[in-house]
């Protein structure tokens, strides 16, 4: 019974290795690729020869040589030990006497090589070595499967795919995607590539832009003790996707607007703040096609589907122009700008724009988005100035509030302009409390834009609840703004600025006394 058991174990070990070849036939990756399947089998056959030879030298004899014959189609193989024919044996594992050989083949002489076998691997190798051989073959199959899927995914880089949410993690979301050959691929959407309004739990199926493919990374400690991430040589492939890339918006337009795909309309530039606002400059290659009208579609149908996919991101489509003055004036919409008031320097890529006081806040935009997008779209660094028609009415010592863009940032400048504080002295005259109120912003009813027209929703705005900590923070910011602006003036410049409010009070007192 003991011998029978050993024989059965030997057959099981042999079947373990043979079954590894069967996995190639069963693999869905190679079902529709006969030529690749044959090539893979040959690669694995070479690997199997190397690994069996290595394990024989490890378990049997360090100097042993062998011949291994493999039939990949049947998943079978035979192993022969090569022994040198000698007169007297010194090393029994790799030598054999001439007398023993003559009983089998009388044509061989001393110095020739005799093939002993086919041998039973279980008699020469340990259970651990058999398992190593099997695992090596299976790993090779998995690596080749990943390589085939990787090559198929390479064709999708730069394209849009529809993925289904598979797993939501702290810093990324995993999507699944079935390729054209029904291979299941995992797509990784990092948190940095997501829009703020994206909610994978509510939207289990999303359109994704395939950005790149990279190997899995591992943290490595350097000699100085610092940690860096490096790609694993044998790591799995990761398909990185994005929803904030500018090319994602380009591909959405390409899918929705056939004229762009056909080359009749060309997207010259895209600037985007993902989830908030985007600007797209278009040009037509045919005089019969209106690029903006065709891109937006009849009653906005084409662009509405894109806006919906991007969680109601506002998209401005403008006409491209070769003249920088015209192009910049269009890029800064909704501000109404005369191209003649734009002075652009092609060499330095800087532009100066003279604006009417009531158009400055529209040119800058909320959070400074409008002017930043215009700069990105045109490639010019844009400086905005107030254009005053009657300069005799202006205080020569006053300073435009937009001169403080570098100190306060476009967001705060927009809030001050929105409250009517377009000059420095108006800010000083208002005082710290009104500056604080301007930064917090008044509650306004929500508005909705439909086909270029703005409508009030009729919904009462929610009262903004400001905590005591926030009040202290904005109070400090308002005080810093007040202090910074006041430092730009001398006492003579501010003389009489704060007396205007006091004079009426004196007049009132005089009237009462009379």
Secondary structure, 3 states (H helix, E strand, C coil): CHHHHHHHHHHHHHHHHHHHHHHHHHCHHHCCCHHHHHHHHHHHHHHHHHHHHHHHHHHCCCCCEEEEEEECCCCEEEEEEEEEEECCCCCCCCEEEHHHHHCCCCCCCCCCEEEEECCCHHHHCCHHHHHHHHHHHHHHHHHHHHHHHHHHHHCCCCCEEEEEEEEECCCEEEEEEECCCCCEEEEEEEHHHCCCCCCCCCCCEEEEEEEEEEECEEEEECCCCCEEEEECCCCCEEEEEECCCHHHHHHHHHHHCHHHHHCCEEEEEEEEECCCEEEEEEEECCCCCCHHHHHHCHHHHHHHHHHHHCCCCEEEEEECCCCHHHHHHHHCCCCCCCHHHEEEECCCCEEEEEECHHHHHHHHCHHHHHHHHHHHHHCCEEEEEECCCCHHHCCCCCCEHHHHHHHHCHHHHHHHHHCCCCEHHHHHHHCHHHHHHHHHCCCCCCEEEECCEEEECCCCCCCCCCCHHHHHHHHHHHHHHHHHHHCCCCCCCCCCCCCHHHHHHHHHHHHHHC
